[in-house]
Amino acid sequence: MKLSVVILNYNVRYFLELCLRSVEAAIKNIEAEIIVVDNYSSDDSCAMVKQLFPNVKLIENKENFGFSKGNNIGVSHSKGDYLCILNPDTVVAEDAFSKVLDFAESHTNLGILGCQLIDGRGNFLPESKRHIPTPKVALQKLIGNSKTYYNTGLKPNDIGKTNILVGAFMLLKQDVYNQVNGFDEDYFMYGEDVDLSYKVLKAGYDNYYFGETSVIHYKGESTLRDKVYAERFYGAMEIFYKKHFKKNVFISALVKIVLSLASKRNPVNESGVIIKKETIVISDSSEEELKNRINSPVAFTSNVKDVPSQAQVILDTEFLSYKTIIEFIKTTNTSKQNTYRIWVKSSNFILGSDSSIDRGEVVCF
């Protein structure tokens, strides 16, 4: 088997359904399997997978094992030459896997391959490509200098080597994953993708950023971006430093100070001012039930060019391909005033997110 897509889920039933629909479309012409590992969700995620996706291999954990162990469990059941570690709050294009696999097959000594991640409003997510977060780099990021933290030498659409990739989308050979013993289970949540990227580098492989493929990553769906998140994230980074950097009294003290200060910072609201004057639905149909669920004037159009600024745009997955939806969100929001929702018509829900630090919105009808 060429590819195993491993998706770790926790209480994001509707985002998971949308993700699985896009993944199924993307593996149509690939010898591949989808493995969903559920970390003891309290919603109906598992029932949904069983009902709607009978070909998906579902693993139901009886407790929440966290990100590292959950993914390691999924990989242990996989058969693919390549693995794709994928978040459930993502949407992939129909050609996403074929493009990254073609690139992977043409490069020797490949470690991990990542892609261009965008949020629910089309904004590029800079964590798609990062440098090694040394204590010095972490300190600079804390005081507002992110140039040494993010790999700004590569533009969003570029292709090139980078040190650290993000766990929302990671493609690598199963042999490489097993060689470095997969995700380190000392990390419950956060930091494990940095750790895996760094272990792969230390094993002598090259990590690559592939900017020709874009994936929507809504972020924050399994956890809120609050002070608890900050404490967990920076606590994970402390584990990373202890594991991979030489013990030094000064460096250890500096790390503790940096992480302590960083964990107490409140997340910045990145969403900006959103003025929604009207709702535009891009579809070839008009449904009264959808109109009744939207608290603003609704207009239907089948022309993607008929979209004004300062509007909420609803995109029908039965009318538009996932690739078209992703590119539309990525390229049309030049004013940063549009918001976007994806309409899964057959399941009667719409979802989306207006900020990369807050949970998104799901409307069922």
C-alpha positions as CSV (number, residue, x, y, z in Angstrom):
1,M,0.0,0.0,0.0
2,K,1.3,3.4,-0.9
3,L,-0.2,5.7,1.7
4,S,-1.8,5.6,5.2
5,V,-3.6,8.7,6.3
6,V,-3.7,8.8,10.1
7,I,-6.2,11.2,11.7
8,L,-6.4,11.6,15.5
9,N,-9.8,12.9,16.6
10,Y,-11.1,14.4,19.8
11,N,-14.6,15.8,20.0
12,V,-14.7,17.5,16.5
13,R,-17.3,15.4,14.8
14,Y,-18.3,17.9,12.1
15,F,-14.8,19.0,11.3
16,L,-13.8,15.3,11.1
17,E,-16.6,14.5,8.7
18,L,-15.6,17.4,6.3
19,C,-11.9,16.3,6.6
20,L,-12.8,12.7,5.8
21,R,-14.9,13.7,2.8
22,S,-12.0,15.7,1.4
23,V,-9.5,12.9,2.1
24,E,-11.6,10.3,0.4
25,A,-11.8,12.5,-2.7
26,A,-8.0,12.9,-2.5
27,I,-7.1,9.2,-2.3
28,K,-9.5,8.2,-5.1
29,N,-6.7,7.2,-7.5
30,I,-4.1,6.2,-4.8
31,E,-3.7,2.8,-3.1
32,A,-4.4,4.2,0.3
33,E,-6.1,3.7,3.6
34,I,-7.6,6.1,6.2
35,I,-7.2,5.4,9.9
36,V,-9.1,7.4,12.4
37,V,-8.0,7.1,16.0
38,D,-10.5,8.5,18.4
39,N,-9.2,9.7,21.8
40,Y,-12.4,8.9,23.8
41,S,-14.6,11.6,22.4
42,S,-17.8,12.4,24.2
43,D,-19.6,13.5,21.0
44,D,-20.9,11.1,18.2
45,S,-17.7,11.1,16.2
46,C,-17.3,7.3,16.2
47,A,-20.9,6.7,15.3
48,M,-20.6,9.1,12.4
49,V,-17.5,7.4,11.1
50,K,-19.1,4.0,11.3
51,Q,-22.3,5.2,9.5
52,L,-20.8,7.4,6.8
53,F,-17.3,6.0,6.3
54,P,-17.5,2.2,6.5
55,N,-14.1,1.8,4.7
56,V,-12.3,3.9,7.3
57,K,-10.3,1.9,9.9
58,L,-11.6,3.3,13.2
59,I,-9.7,2.8,16.5
60,E,-11.7,3.7,19.6
61,N,-9.4,4.5,22.5
62,K,-11.0,4.1,26.0
63,E,-9.2,7.2,27.3
64,N,-7.6,10.3,26.0
65,F,-4.0,9.3,25.4
66,G,-2.9,12.6,23.9
67,F,-1.5,13.5,20.5
68,S,1.7,11.5,20.5
69,K,0.5,8.2,21.8
70,G,-2.8,8.5,19.8
71,N,-0.9,8.9,16.6
72,N,1.6,6.2,17.4
73,I,-1.4,3.8,17.9
74,G,-2.8,4.7,14.5
75,V,0.6,4.2,12.8
76,S,0.9,0.8,14.5
77,H,-2.2,-0.3,12.5
78,S,-1.0,1.2,9.2
79,K,0.2,-0.6,6.1
80,G,1.4,2.3,3.9
81,D,4.9,2.9,2.6
82,Y,4.2,6.5,3.4
83,L,2.3,8.0,6.3
84,C,0.4,11.3,6.4
85,I,-0.3,12.6,9.9
86,L,-3.3,14.8,9.4
87,N,-5.4,16.9,11.8
88,P,-9.2,16.3,11.8
89,D,-9.8,20.1,11.4
90,T,-8.2,20.2,8.0
91,V,-9.5,20.2,4.4
92,V,-7.3,18.8,1.6
93,A,-7.6,19.3,-2.2
94,E,-8.3,16.4,-4.5
95,D,-4.7,16.5,-5.8
96,A,-3.0,17.1,-2.5
97,F,-1.7,13.6,-1.8
98,S,-0.7,12.9,-5.4
99,K,1.4,16.0,-5.6
100,V,3.2,15.5,-2.3
101,L,3.8,11.8,-3.1
102,D,5.2,12.7,-6.5
103,F,7.6,15.1,-4.8
104,A,8.5,12.6,-2.2
105,E,9.3,9.9,-4.7
106,S,11.6,12.2,-6.6
107,H,13.7,13.2,-3.6
108,T,16.2,10.9,-1.9
109,N,17.0,11.3,1.7
110,L,13.6,12.8,2.4
111,G,12.6,13.2,6.0
112,I,9.3,14.9,6.6
113,L,7.3,16.8,3.9
114,G,4.9,19.6,4.9
115,C,2.7,21.9,2.9
116,Q,1.2,25.3,2.9
117,L,-1.4,25.7,5.7
118,I,-4.0,28.5,5.6
119,D,-6.7,29.3,8.2
120,G,-10.4,29.6,7.7
121,R,-10.1,33.1,6.2
122,G,-7.3,32.3,3.8
123,N,-4.5,33.7,5.8
124,F,-1.1,31.9,5.5
125,L,-0.1,30.1,8.8
126,P,3.6,30.8,9.3
127,E,4.1,27.7,11.5
128,S,4.0,25.8,8.2
129,K,7.7,26.2,8.1
130,R,9.9,27.0,11.0
131,H,13.5,27.0,12.3
132,I,14.7,25.0,15.2
133,P,13.4,26.8,18.3
134,T,16.6,27.1,20.3
135,P,16.5,29.0,23.6
136,K,17.9,32.1,21.8
137,V,15.2,31.8,19.1
138,A,12.5,31.4,21.7
139,L,13.6,34.5,23.5
140,Q,13.6,36.6,20.3
141,K,10.1,35.4,19.5
142,L,8.9,36.4,23.0
143,I,10.1,39.9,22.5
144,G,8.4,40.1,19.1
145,N,11.1,39.0,16.6
146,S,9.6,36.0,14.8
147,K,12.0,36.1,11.8
148,T,14.3,33.6,13.4
149,Y,11.5,31.4,14.6
150,Y,9.6,31.1,11.3
151,N,11.4,30.3,8.1
152,T,10.8,33.6,6.3
153,G,13.5,32.7,3.7
154,L,10.9,30.6,2.0
155,K,7.8,32.3,0.6
156,P,4.4,30.7,1.1
157,N,4.3,29.3,-2.4
158,D,8.0,28.2,-2.5
159,I,9.5,24.7,-2.2
160,G,12.6,24.2,-0.1
161,K,14.3,22.7,2.9
162,T,13.1,23.7,6.3
163,N,13.9,22.4,9.8
164,I,10.6,22.1,11.6
165,L,7.1,21.2,10.2
166,V,3.7,21.2,11.8
167,G,1.8,18.1,13.0
168,A,-1.4,19.2,11.2
169,F,0.1,17.8,8.0
170,M,3.2,15.6,7.9
171,L,4.1,13.2,5.1
172,L,7.0,10.8,5.6
173,K,8.0,7.2,5.0
174,Q,6.9,4.7,7.5
175,D,10.5,3.5,7.7
176,V,11.7,6.9,8.8
177,Y,8.9,7.3,11.3
178,N,9.8,3.9,12.9
179,Q,13.6,4.6,12.8
180,V,13.2,7.6,15.1
181,N,10.5,5.8,17.2
182,G,7.7,8.0,16.1
183,F,6.2,10.7,18.3
184,D,7.7,11.0,21.7
185,E,5.0,10.0,24.2
186,D,6.5,12.3,26.9
187,Y,4.5,15.0,25.1
188,F,0.8,14.8,25.7
189,M,-0.1,17.7,23.5
190,Y,2.0,20.4,21.7
191,G,5.7,20.2,20.9
192,E,5.6,16.7,19.6
193,D,5.8,17.8,16.0
194,V,8.9,20.0,16.8
195,D,10.4,17.0,18.5
196,L,9.7,14.6,15.6
197,S,11.0,17.1,13.0
198,Y,14.2,17.6,15.0
199,K,14.7,13.8,15.5
200,V,14.4,13.2,11.8
201,L,17.0,16.0,11.1
202,K,19.4,14.5,13.6
203,A,18.9,11.1,11.9
204,G,20.4,12.7,8.8
205,Y,17.3,13.3,6.7
206,D,16.2,16.5,5.0
207,N,12.8,18.0,5.9
208,Y,11.0,19.9,3.1
209,Y,8.3,22.5,2.8
210,F,6.1,22.1,-0.3
211,G,4.2,25.4,-0.9
212,E,2.5,24.2,-4.1
213,T,-0.2,22.4,-2.1
214,S,-2.5,24.3,0.3
215,V,-4.5,22.8,3.1
216,I,-7.1,24.5,5.3
217,H,-6.2,24.1,9.0
218,Y,-8.9,25.6,11.2
219,K,-6.8,25.3,14.3
220,G,-8.0,25.3,17.9
221,E,-10.9,22.9,17.4
222,S,-9.8,20.4,20.0
223,T,-8.6,23.1,22.5
224,L,-9.2,26.7,23.2
225,R,-6.3,29.2,22.8
226,D,-6.3,30.3,26.4
227,K,-3.8,30.4,29.3
228,V,-4.2,26.7,29.8
229,Y,-3.1,26.2,26.2
230,A,-0.2,28.5,26.7
231,E,1.0,26.7,29.8
232,R,0.8,23.3,28.0
233,F,2.5,24.6,24.9
234,Y,5.4,26.2,26.7
235,G,5.6,23.2,29.1
236,A,6.1,21.0,26.1
237,M,8.9,23.3,24.8
238,E,10.6,22.9,28.2
239,I,10.6,19.1,27.6
240,F,12.0,19.7,24.2
241,Y,15.0,21.7,25.5
242,K,15.7,19.2,28.3
243,K,15.8,16.4,25.7
244,H,17.8,17.9,22.9
245,F,20.1,20.6,24.3
246,K,23.1,20.3,26.5
247,K,22.5,21.0,30.2
248,N,23.9,24.3,31.2
249,V,23.0,26.3,34.3
250,F,22.7,29.6,32.4
251,I,20.7,28.1,29.5
252,S,18.4,26.2,31.8
253,A,17.7,29.4,33.8
254,L,17.1,31.3,30.6
255,V,14.7,28.7,29.2
256,K,12.7,28.7,32.5
257,I,12.4,32.5,32.4
258,V,11.4,32.6,28.8
259,L,8.8,29.9,29.0
260,S,7.4,31.3,32.3
261,L,6.9,34.7,30.7
262,A,5.6,33.3,27.5
263,S,3.0,31.0,29.2
264,K,1.5,34.0,31.0
265,R,0.9,36.0,27.9
266,N,-2.7,36.3,26.6
267,P,-3.2,35.2,23.0
268,V,-3.6,38.0,20.6
269,N,-6.9,38.3,18.8
270,E,-5.9,38.0,15.2
271,S,-9.4,38.1,13.7
272,G,-9.6,41.9,13.3
273,V,-12.9,43.7,12.7
274,I,-15.4,41.7,10.7
275,I,-18.3,43.5,9.1
276,K,-20.7,41.1,7.5
277,K,-23.2,42.9,5.3
278,E,-24.7,39.9,3.5
279,T,-24.4,36.2,2.9
280,I,-23.5,34.8,-0.5
281,V,-24.0,31.1,-1.2
282,I,-22.0,29.7,-4.1
283,S,-24.1,26.8,-5.3
284,D,-26.3,25.6,-8.1
285,S,-29.3,25.3,-5.8
286,S,-31.3,27.4,-3.4
287,E,-32.6,25.9,-0.2
288,E,-35.1,27.7,2.1
289,E,-33.9,25.8,5.2
290,L,-30.4,27.3,4.8
291,K,-31.9,30.8,4.4
292,N,-33.9,30.3,7.6
293,R,-30.7,29.5,9.5
294,I,-28.7,32.5,8.4
295,N,-29.3,35.8,10.3
296,S,-28.6,38.0,7.3
297,P,-29.9,38.5,3.8
298,V,-29.0,35.5,1.6
299,A,-28.2,35.5,-2.1
300,F,-27.4,32.4,-4.2
301,T,-25.1,32.4,-7.2
302,S,-23.3,29.8,-9.3
303,N,-20.6,32.3,-10.3
304,V,-17.6,32.5,-8.0
305,K,-16.9,36.0,-9.4
306,D,-20.1,37.4,-7.9
307,V,-18.7,37.8,-4.4
308,P,-18.5,41.3,-2.9
309,S,-16.2,42.3,0.0
310,Q,-17.4,42.3,3.5
311,A,-19.6,39.3,3.0
312,Q,-19.9,35.9,4.5
313,V,-19.4,33.3,1.7
314,I,-20.9,29.8,1.9
315,L,-19.3,27.3,-0.4
316,D,-21.2,24.2,-1.5
317,T,-19.0,21.0,-1.6
318,E,-21.4,19.3,-4.0
319,F,-21.1,22.2,-6.5
320,L,-17.4,23.1,-6.0
321,S,-14.4,20.9,-5.7
322,Y,-12.3,21.0,-2.5
323,K,-9.4,22.4,-4.5
324,T,-11.6,25.2,-5.9
325,I,-12.9,26.0,-2.4
326,I,-9.4,26.1,-0.9
327,E,-8.0,28.3,-3.7
328,F,-11.1,30.5,-3.5
329,I,-10.6,31.1,0.2
330,K,-6.9,31.6,-0.2
331,T,-7.0,34.1,-3.1
332,T,-10.2,36.1,-2.8
333,N,-10.1,37.6,0.7
334,T,-7.8,40.5,-0.3
335,S,-9.7,43.0,1.9
336,K,-9.6,40.6,4.9
337,Q,-13.3,41.4,5.5
338,N,-14.8,38.3,4.0
339,T,-15.6,35.3,6.1
340,Y,-16.1,31.7,4.8
341,R,-18.2,28.7,5.6
342,I,-18.2,25.3,3.9
343,W,-21.6,23.7,3.3
344,V,-21.8,19.9,3.5
345,K,-25.2,19.7,1.9
346,S,-25.8,16.0,2.2
347,S,-25.3,16.2,6.0
348,N,-27.0,19.5,6.4
349,F,-24.4,21.5,8.2
350,I,-22.1,24.4,7.5
351,L,-18.8,25.2,9.3
352,G,-15.9,27.6,9.2
353,S,-13.7,29.8,11.4
354,D,-13.0,33.5,11.4
355,S,-9.9,33.3,13.6
356,S,-6.9,30.9,13.9
357,I,-7.0,31.2,17.7
358,D,-10.7,30.6,18.4
359,R,-13.0,27.7,17.8
360,G,-14.9,27.7,14.6
361,E,-18.7,27.8,14.0
362,V,-20.9,24.8,13.2
363,V,-24.5,25.3,12.1
364,C,-26.7,22.3,11.7
365,F,-30.1,22.4,10.1
